[in-house]
Amino acid sequence: MDRGIGALAAAALALVGDHRRVVLGIAGAPGAGKSTLADALVRAVGAAQGRDWVAHVPMDGFHLADAQLERLGALSRKGAPDTFDADGYAHLLHRVVTEPDSWVYAPGFDRTLEQPLAAAMVVPPSARLVVTEGNYLLLPEARWERARAQLAEVWFVAGDDEVRRSRLVDRHVTFGKSPSAALAWVEQTDEANAVAVAATASRADRVVLNGPDGWRLAGPTG
């Protein structure tokens, strides 16, 4: 296991302590590596504690479907804060925390279809740690703060912006956009969202650096 991930997994485990269940949030700009980090943490914690001890619930499942974005005239801004069901996300996180003995189903997101999928994921009663990740966990707006209130901590993923933008372009190409359309989307849509997200970094409990040598916990932001 990467030593950086090992240290991060240990920090995540320390959050659980004697609690029945806690939720760890991972925030950061589009392309920062939030999902990669969440997946690595889930694997590391699962290897140490058992696969059913940890679960993953991404915010991506709460994208509004294209049909709703078209109704709202927001399809060209897909991925902006108001194109998510933030209230539904907050409600789901509240259930995850307050109903630890239930099977709590959550939507997933199909990147090929670019659409949410109902009940694609589940948090089993055995899960003590739940990892969630998304761009807007630290946004200072009431509906996002209701989601933040359910999280034990939020870690902010930071790294080189040029690498992050390049990664985003590659992702869009992989899932069907032409290179020129992918670059335009990153410059015109993703980067506007990235600016809003970057402004929330000081609200995080810790910063995680995503660099060429791997992952590193930078420490508290305060």
Secondary structure, DSSP 4 states (H G I P E B T S, - for coil): --HHHHHHHHHHHHHHTT-S-EEEEEEESTTSSHHHHHHHHHHHHHHHH-GGGEEE--GGGGBPPHHHHHHHT-GGGTTSGGGB-HHHHHHHHHHHHH-TTS-EEEEEEETTTTEEEEEEEEE-TT-SEEEEE-TTTT-SSHHHHHHHTT-SEEEEEEE-HHHHHHHHHHHHHHTT--HHHHHHHIIIIIHHHHHHHHTTGGGSSEEEEEETTEEEEEEE--
